[in-house]
Amino acid sequence: MRLGVLDVGSNTVHLLVVDAHPGARPLPAHSHKVELRLAQLLDEDGAIGPEGVDKLVGVVQEALQAAEDKGVEEILPFATSAVREASNADDVLARVQTETGVELQVLTGAEEARLTFLAVRRWFGWSAGKLLVLDIGGGSLEIAYGIDEEPDAAVSLPLGAGRLTAGWLPGDPPEPDAIRALRRHVRAQIARTVGEFSRFGAPDHVVATSKTFKQLARLAGAARSADGLYVQRELKRESLEAWVPRLAGMTTAQRAVLPGVSEGRAEQLLAGAMVAEGAMDLFGVETLEVCPWALREGVILRQLDQMPSGLDQMPSA
């Protein structure tokens, strides 16, 4: 069947259309993405203003039309930290449902981490052993660890690249004092969680997902997206540590012309790099591998797991 997963994130609203069947690998068929930056549309009270809600409704309607055009049979709609943390979240969800018919499921941070972990586990398989998974979004950082498909530990921290850029790095380029203050904040937040994970022992494989890590890996010399999903892409902490001060001295326009960096993500790349560097340092990670699957694929896999397979439908003897 053809499924659509509608991801209302802090940076983008993304419809991913896949051909999917229980027990089979989901095959991407279409992608419709709009940069909305909900996390930056919050007012002083932490609410998504009328203009932001209008834009969200319009983008969801566009995504529904795209899904219909591509023959999607079922849509799995969800929202993450920007909607979850908005002070008027209930009103926003009600208006989206009233005007589009879409009932957004608001994921908790822990659910985001667990679903992303599921996607990474399925991508790498059991032979990857104990996994440590890092995912930097626009609003939050998710960390998960485990040996099975359900992680032993999963946390979500308010360290998304968009959130930190808006709240801590107003200049272009940012002032050195602001960068130092953000560095202290990021590392203090991450350090509080390290003990929760270290008691499980060292991971066998460290994996990162998200656009931020993909862009950082590309800057450090990893293969382009055009080279395909199955090319191994790594990010070394040594390379990242060399790039952070370079990014700190660049304007948004200068970052936007770097290899693999999109114009829409250039502004928040420094904050994302600082979170990545802090996480790799505090968790003692020298090298990580970038996984092409993440939260959206995790949502799809969970849905497929809940569907009856051909074996379930066979008559008993």
N, C-alpha and C positions, 0 to 999 in steps of 0.2 A: 504494500500500500504506500501511498505517497503522504508523508507527514510534513507538517510545517511547525517549527518551533519559533515562537515569537518572544524575543528576549528584549525586555525594556530595561536597559542598563543605565548606568550613570553617564556614559558618554554617548552611546548609540542605541537606536532601536533597530534590531536586526532580525529579519525573517530568514531562517535557513530552511530550505526545502530539501527533503531527502526521500529516496526510495528505500523503504525499510520493511523487513520481515523478521519475525522472531528467529533467533539463531543465526542471522546473517549480518554482515557488516553494513551499516547504513551508508548509502551512496549519495553524496551531495548532488542535487539536480539544479538548484537555483539559490541565489543569495540576493536579498534586497536589504540595503542598509542605509540608514539616515543618521547623520550626526546631530543629535538633539541637545546633548550636554545638560541633562536635567539637573545634575549636581550643581551646576553653576546658575540655575534659574531659581534657586531658593531665595526667599526674601529674608529680612532681618529676623523674622520669627521662625525661620526654618520651614516655611510653607512654599509649595510650588504655586506661583502666582497665576492669575487668570490667563495671561499670555502663554505661560508655559503649559498649562493644561490644554489650552486651545491647540497649541502645536502638537502636543502628545496625541490628542484625539485625531487630529488630521493625519499624523504619521501612522497611527494604528489603522485608520481607514485605508490609507495607501497600501499598507502591508496586507490587509484583507483582500484588496483587489488583486494584488500580485499573487496571493495564494490561490485565489479563484482562477486567475489566468493560467496558473501552472497545474491546475487539477488536484490541488491538495484536498484530501479526504478528511483530515483531522488536524486541528491546530492546537499546539500545546503552548499557551501563553503564560509568561511569568515575568516578574519584576524583581529587581535586586535593590541594592542599598539606597539609591536616590529616592525611590518611592517608599521603601520600607521606613526610612528615617524622616520623611517629610512630616511636619506637624499636622498637615491636613490630608494624610494618606487616605483615610476612609472616604473623604469627599472626592479625591482624585479618582480612586478606584470606582466609586459609584457613578461618576460622570462618564468615565470610559465605558463602563458596562451599559449605561443608559443610551449613549450615543453611538456605540459601535457593536454592542452585543457581546463584547469580549470581557470575560471575567478573568482578570489577571490574578494568578497565584503569586503571592508575595513570599519569596523564599527567605528564610533566616540566613544569617551568615554561616552558621554551622551546616545548613543544608547545601548552601553553595559549595562549601569545602568538600562535603561528602560526595556530591554529585560530580564535581570536577575530579575527585579522586577515583571514582568509579570509571570515568572516561579514560583516565590515564592508565589504570590497571588493565582495562580491556585492550588498550592500544599496545602496551608493552608485554602483557601476559604474565603468567605466574613465574616465568624464569627470571623476571626482574627482581624477585625477592622483596625485601622490605623497601617500601617507597616513601620518600619524603617529597611532597608536592607543594609547590609555591605558585600562587596565582595573584597577580596584581591587576586589579580592575580600576575603574574610575573612582569608585568610592571606598573600596576596601581591599585589604590583603588577606587572602585565605591561605592557611597552612594546614596540611593534613599528612598523617603518617600511618602506615599499617602494612600488613602482610597479606590481608585478604581483600575482598572487594569493598568491605565496610571498614573505614579507617579506625585505628585504635584511639587516635586523638585528632580532633579537628577544631580549629579556631578561626575566627574572623576578627581582624583588627581594622580600625578606621584609618587606614593608611593607603587609600587609593590615590593614584597619581593626580586625578582631577581635583579631588578634595584638597590635597596638600598644596597644589599649585595655587588654588584660589585663596586658601587660608594663610599660607606662609610665604609665598614667593610672588609678591606683587610687581616687582620691577622687571625690566626687559633690557639687559639681563638683570637678574636679581642681585641685591646687595650682598656682599660677603657675610655680613652679620646675620642676615635672614637665612642664608644657606647654612651657617653654623648652627643657628637655633633649630632649624628643621632637622639637621643631622642628629642633634642631641635628642630631639623629640622622637624621631623614628627609631633610633637605637634603644631608647628607654622602653618604648612600647613593645618592641620585638623581644627584648631581653626578658621581659616578664613572662614570656611564654616558653622560653627555651627549656626550662626545667621540666615542664609538662611533657616535652617530647624526648628529652635526653634519657629519661628513665626506661625507655623502650630499647635503648641501644642505638648504635650507628646504623643508618640506612645502607642498603646495598646499592641503591640507585636514587639520585636526586633529579627531579624533573620539574620543569617550569612550564606554565601555560600562559596565555594572554598575549595581546598585541604588544604590550610593553616589553616583555621578554623577547618576543620575536624581533622587534626592532633593535633591541640592544645586542642580540646575537648577530644580527645582520651587520651592525656597525663594527662588531669585533671580527668580521670576516666570514660568517656563516653563509650558506647558500641562499640565493634569492627564493622568494615564494614561487616564482615562475619555474623553478627547477623541480617542483613537485613535492608531494606530501612525504614521500618515503626516503628523502635524503636526510641523513643524520645531521642535526644542527646542535651545536654545543656553545656554551658561554662559559668562559673561564673568568674566575674572580680577578685574576691579574689584569686581564684586558679591560674588565669593567672598571677597576680602580683607576686605570689610566684614562678612561673616557669621562668619568664623573667631573674632574676639574675642567676638562675641555668643554663639556656641555655647559658648565656653570658660567663660563666666560662668553658664551654665544647668545645672540639674540634669538628670538623665535624664528625669524626669517632665515637666519643662518643655519639653525637646526633643520629647518624644513627641506633644505637641499641636500642633506646627508643621505647616504644610501639606505633605502628601506624605510625612511621616516616620512610619514604622511603629513601634509600641511596641518590637518586637523589635530594631530597628536603631538606636534612639535613643541607646543607651549608646555605640555606637562611631562615631556620626556625626562627632564632633569630630576623632577621629583620621583618619577618612576625608577630612574637609575639609582637614586639614593636609597630607596626602599630595597631594591634588588641587592645593592652592595651591602646594606646593613644586614639583610637576611642571610646572605651567603657568608658574611664574616661571622656573625653571631652563632650560626649553626655549623660553622667550620667546613663550609662547602668550597672546594677548590674548582670543581667543574660540574655543571649541570647540563642536562639535555632538554631541549625544547620539544614539547609534544604538540602535534597539530590539533589534537582533540582537547576539549575543555568542557565548560559548563553546559553549553547547548547540546553537545553530544551526550553528556551524562543524563540530561533530561530525556533525550530520545531513547537511550539505552534502558533507563528505568521504565519508560512506558512500554517498550518492547518486552521487557521481562515480565510485565503484568498481563500481557496478552497471551491467549492460549496458543500453544504450538500445534503443529500437525500431529505430534504424538499424543498430546492431551485430548485430541478429538477422535482418536482411533477407538473403535469399540473394544471393550474388554473381552477376554476369552471366555 
